Amino acid sequence: MHNKFTNFRETETTRKSRPMETKVERQAIKGGEFLIRETLPEEIFIPEEFSEEQKMMAQACQDFIDKEVFPYQDRIDNMEEGFMAGLLTKAGELGLLGVSIPEKYGGLGMSFNTSMLIAEVIGSAGSFSTAQGAQTGIGTLPILYYGTEEQKQKYLPGLASAELKTCYCLSEPDAGSDANSAKTKAVLTEDGKFYSITGQKMWISNGGFADVLLVFAKIEDDKDLSTFILERSFDGITMNEEEKKMGIKGSSTRQIFFNDCKVPVENLLGERGQGFKIALNVLNIGRIKLGVAAIGACKHLIDLSVNYGIERKQFGKSIVEFGAIQHKLAKMATKTYACESASYRAGQDIEDKIDALIKEGMDEQQAKLKGLEEFAIECAIIKVHGSEILDFAVDEGVQIFGGMGYSAEAPMERAYRDARICRIYEGTNEINRLMLVGILIKRAMKGELDVMGKAMAVGKELQSVPSFGNGQGGGLFTKEKETIKNLKKIILMVAGDAVQTLGVAMKDEQEILMNVADMMIEIYLAESTILRTEKLVALHGEEACESQINMSQLYLYEAVDKIAIAAKEALASFSSGDKQKVMLMGLKRFTKTELVNTKKLRRQIARKMIDNKGYAF
Amino acid sequence: MKILVCITNVPDTTSRIAFINNDTEFDKSGIQYVIGPYDDFALARAVELKEELGGTVTALNVGEAYGDPVIRKALAIGADDAIRINSFPKDSFFVAKQIAEVVKKGGYDLVLMGRESSDFNGGQVHGMVGEMVGLPVVSPVMKLDIENGKAKIAREIDGGKEFLEVNLPFIAGCQEPIAEWKIPNMRGIMSARTKPLQVLEPVGDETRISLKKFSLPPEKGEVKMIDEDNVEELVQLLKNEAKVI
């Protein structure tokens, strides 16, 4: 069984410096703060710091996927009776479903970043990944975070072992992105012992075999949703046939109907009217996990692409020897490396926040929720970026496979179809983009993040004479770090001025919000990539990290252009006259970078992948 | 049932093999290590036997500290404790000598190991250990059951199958399909860190083999495809071009 999770062998030095075992006290930072704060490499967690034990867990998941999922993709996609449910049971036996459930409820109580690592590995498994995600994430966590002690005792052990399968019923035919507009009703029965639930839910993952259903419905004429725990054995639950879908065909997706389904009052989850909050908070986890799962899928696609490209010979040589293919492979790897850097950085920030809240005396589950809520911006960034780089990677994967990429005989065709859902579920990427900027503005207005102060400072800088000589000096990434600082100034300049100019009307200017979101995504990714590589270089030296250095430079180089385009689009739409001119000059000043020989960098990255026959970073 | 399983620490089968110091030494840089595939089968069967009959499984490795993750994987899979003889495994004789010392002191009912390691593929250690401690040896063992204190063994031989019965204790060199490889479960991985791993110094340093030089096998040449109906062309090519018939 191929060992994938040990790219850098541990030395005595790295082991000693690894924070996971020694549990270095990190200062908990604020969500979204990356935009206004310079982060040091030692402040972030990098995936190379995972402990031997965490790597062994990742390898066990990989072995499970290799043995139980990949050989049976056709049977899974054909929805062979009981096959997916059986896979979940096997995964439960290995402990893969109880990762986030505390030990006292039959789980393993692992750290947040460990659960991220496991989600990454399983991410390459298409339909199974969705089934596992629905079971362990949205199907389990509401009970864990909001359940009463009795509810937890009753359901969590079964959910951890997969004895109980679960699904999350939020979407309705007329309530998708606008989830709180759901029409499903819950009415208290006359004896006060039951809620009678009536309504229709759709796109329910694992719906076909779930024993436990978490259903969102409005009690009487409430404005907000409430959440209920239903069991399959309750009367009044029926469902349609399996949906016919573009991809993840093996994932059970049903419409479910509730017709006067009586649910004991004690099965109300959380408080009345708390459902929308539960839905959103649990989705924060779903989002970051989906992003990290996309990384796993990308790595798998890259491995397939590199190996196919080595085997496939045209014009007398392997096609990986051609620059056009190397260009693709290097781009796929660079985006993946970047997303990985950001995901585990955010994952650790969340974990640190949770630890800090627990230390302050907060209940563990509450602390987890608060920790995730704090980093909702980062969770959305990773969801959007992960799902979009996956679509990029799978598209190029099909291209590298050529005709075979289009054939259902080779794995790329399925992967291409499976990937597409990621930009839609767990909140569409549009909703996520709007949301992440919305949260930033809200926090800025409340004074939780000093965005306005920093934006004003940038405004002042625009009026002053540009300083020369910044970013000089020979250290690794000196110039790149200066660029990052400047890119942040662009976001502050554009977003700050947009808020000032448009005021509350900004919420209706979705195009501008999208522009700001795109800039925030790129800066978080570019900065995380540079910081990770800087930390790696400190551990292993520049020579051993040549590809990582090249990927960091490439990512930033492209990010500068993307940010410049987004900024220009936004500025053109809301500013004018002299003010616009000053900002355009600022934009030019802040995006000034030296030309990079991207061909050379990409060839080095591709060579490393060819030599190692896969994603090698 | 007290079982000893000997595990080697070998490069992952997908590793890129290279040599250094004038081709006299294997280049360990960047190599990932795994439990020897045949040993992995032996370990899986040992854990199954423990589950069936009760008892303990001890994992034994002759190797340096860099192999500890591999030993911990054996503990995660189900071994109860482990011993590492702290020395590079110099040759089969040296390794057999170390294992023999442990077997002599341990009072094991069963000593399982792979039929060979997947790095040097010597396939000699089980035989040597048997000789050193005076126990019967069977290799390869493809099926192993314990009934009434005796080992029932089945294995494939040229043209058929062989069924053996051996008194305990004995030494088995195992290979598939004796058991299926086990994936360690998450709880097993978490408990591995608390299981005892004893490090012992080697006994003696006598070896019987000295390595002169390594070389990689020659690159495979181009393949010629011949139509299945065209036997004549095949014979011609084997005779005149390959000159093997």
Interface residues (C-beta under 8 A of the other chain):
Chain A: M1 H2 N3 T6 R9 E52 E53 M56 M57 A60 D63 F64 K67 E93 L94 G95 L96 G98 V99 L108 M110 D611 N612 K613
Chain B: D12 T13 T14 R16 G30 I31 Q32 Y33 V34 Y66 P69 R72 K73 A76 W181 I183 P184 N185 M186 R187 I189 M190 A192 R193
